[in-house]
Amino acid sequence: MRRPLYAAAGWLMVALGLVGLVLPVMPTTIFMILAAWFFSRSSPRFEAWLLEHRLFGPPIRQWRERGAIPLPAKIFAVGSMVGGFAVFLFLTEPPLWLAAVVAALLLASAAFVVTRPNR
């Protein structure tokens, strides 16, 4: 019963990752890492396809082997967080408490990304 659910979740993650290729505000790699995880529990064939994919495979393998995030991906991720926060501040004019909560979450996320190995 779980295998079909994991497979469906894997394909959902692939779809979201593909959307991330087009939309700069949405990540691709994290969705592909999640897809590989779901496929590892449902379909070794699709897991192997992702791991061997010329575009998606290397970041997934780096993450699995060393918890690594390539430097360009780190720069893009942190830059996107800063840009997204700026848009959030200027377009919504949130109350101070909400801006502080969002800033704290983004800072924690950025700290996690920055502290991962590069390769």
C-alpha positions as a Python dict, from the first residue, in 0.01 Angstrom:
ca = {
    (1, 'M'): (0, 0, 0),
    (2, 'R'): (285, 241, 79),
    (3, 'R'): (475, 190, -247),
    (4, 'P'): (211, 358, -466),
    (5, 'L'): (191, 651, -223),
    (6, 'Y'): (568, 690, -221),
    (7, 'A'): (574, 668, -601),
    (8, 'A'): (300, 932, -632),
    (9, 'A'): (487, 1158, -387),
    (10, 'G'): (806, 1103, -588),
    (11, 'W'): (640, 1211, -911),
    (12, 'L'): (483, 1511, -735),
    (13, 'M'): (832, 1614, -621),
    (14, 'V'): (967, 1571, -976),
    (15, 'A'): (683, 1791, -1107),
    (16, 'L'): (754, 2060, -845),
    (17, 'G'): (1126, 2040, -926),
    (18, 'L'): (1051, 2092, -1295),
    (19, 'V'): (840, 2396, -1209),
    (20, 'G'): (1144, 2520, -1016),
    (21, 'L'): (1349, 2510, -1336),
    (22, 'V'): (1118, 2774, -1480),
    (23, 'L'): (1031, 2981, -1173),
    (24, 'P'): (1336, 3138, -1010),
    (25, 'V'): (1164, 3171, -672),
    (26, 'M'): (1114, 2796, -640),
    (27, 'P'): (1401, 2553, -575),
    (28, 'T'): (1462, 2251, -796),
    (29, 'T'): (1729, 2049, -617),
    (30, 'I'): (1545, 1996, -289),
    (31, 'F'): (1242, 1859, -473),
    (32, 'M'): (1463, 1621, -673),
    (33, 'I'): (1637, 1507, -353),
    (34, 'L'): (1296, 1438, -202),
    (35, 'A'): (1185, 1260, -521),
    (36, 'A'): (1491, 1034, -502),
    (37, 'W'): (1409, 956, -139),
    (38, 'F'): (1049, 866, -224),
    (39, 'F'): (1161, 660, -522),
    (40, 'S'): (1412, 475, -303),
    (41, 'R'): (1110, 341, -115),
    (42, 'S'): (891, 274, -417),
    (43, 'S'): (1082, 229, -742),
    (44, 'P'): (1454, 148, -768),
    (45, 'R'): (1422, 208, -1142),
    (46, 'F'): (1310, 570, -1105),
    (47, 'E'): (1557, 629, -822),
    (48, 'A'): (1838, 510, -1053),
    (49, 'W'): (1703, 731, -1332),
    (50, 'L'): (1725, 1038, -1107),
    (51, 'L'): (2068, 946, -970),
    (52, 'E'): (2205, 900, -1322),
    (53, 'H'): (2035, 1205, -1473),
    (54, 'R'): (2297, 1442, -1615),
    (55, 'L'): (2139, 1753, -1457),
    (56, 'F'): (1972, 1626, -1140),
    (57, 'G'): (2201, 1333, -1053),
    (58, 'P'): (2518, 1510, -934),
    (59, 'P'): (2352, 1731, -668),
    (60, 'I'): (2146, 1438, -539),
    (61, 'R'): (2454, 1216, -512),
    (62, 'Q'): (2656, 1495, -344),
    (63, 'W'): (2379, 1543, -89),
    (64, 'R'): (2350, 1171, -18),
    (65, 'E'): (2724, 1112, 8),
    (66, 'R'): (2838, 1418, 201),
    (67, 'G'): (2541, 1642, 276),
    (68, 'A'): (2704, 1883, 31),
    (69, 'I'): (2550, 2183, -143),
    (70, 'P'): (2754, 2332, -431),
    (71, 'L'): (2869, 2692, -379),
    (72, 'P'): (2666, 2835, -672),
    (73, 'A'): (2353, 2672, -527),
    (74, 'K'): (2429, 2822, -185),
    (75, 'I'): (2472, 3168, -333),
    (76, 'F'): (2149, 3134, -530),
    (77, 'A'): (1958, 3000, -229),
    (78, 'V'): (2069, 3272, 10),
    (79, 'G'): (2022, 3541, -256),
    (80, 'S'): (1671, 3414, -320),
    (81, 'M'): (1594, 3426, 51),
    (82, 'V'): (1714, 3786, 72),
    (83, 'G'): (1520, 3883, -240),
    (84, 'G'): (1206, 3705, -126),
    (85, 'F'): (1224, 3873, 213),
    (86, 'A'): (1267, 4215, 51),
    (87, 'V'): (962, 4155, -169),
    (88, 'F'): (769, 4034, 136),
    (89, 'L'): (860, 4349, 330),
    (90, 'F'): (785, 4600, 58),
    (91, 'L'): (473, 4446, -94),
    (92, 'T'): (291, 4335, 219),
    (93, 'E'): (419, 4579, 483),
    (94, 'P'): (379, 4314, 755),
    (95, 'P'): (356, 4388, 1125),
    (96, 'L'): (693, 4393, 1298),
    (97, 'W'): (634, 4063, 1481),
    (98, 'L'): (555, 3880, 1155),
    (99, 'A'): (857, 4031, 978),
    (100, 'A'): (1075, 3919, 1271),
    (101, 'V'): (937, 3563, 1260),
    (102, 'V'): (990, 3536, 885),
    (103, 'A'): (1339, 3686, 916),
    (104, 'A'): (1429, 3436, 1191),
    (105, 'L'): (1309, 3141, 981),
    (106, 'L'): (1499, 3262, 677),
    (107, 'L'): (1814, 3325, 880),
    (108, 'A'): (1796, 2973, 1025),
    (109, 'S'): (1747, 2831, 675),
    (110, 'A'): (2035, 3037, 537),
    (111, 'A'): (2260, 2927, 824),
    (112, 'F'): (2182, 2563, 748),
    (113, 'V'): (2258, 2607, 378),
    (114, 'V'): (2580, 2802, 435),
    (115, 'T'): (2718, 2555, 689),
    (116, 'R'): (2687, 2251, 458),
    (117, 'P'): (3005, 2137, 281),
    (118, 'N'): (3053, 2270, -74),
    (119, 'R'): (3158, 1943, -240),
}
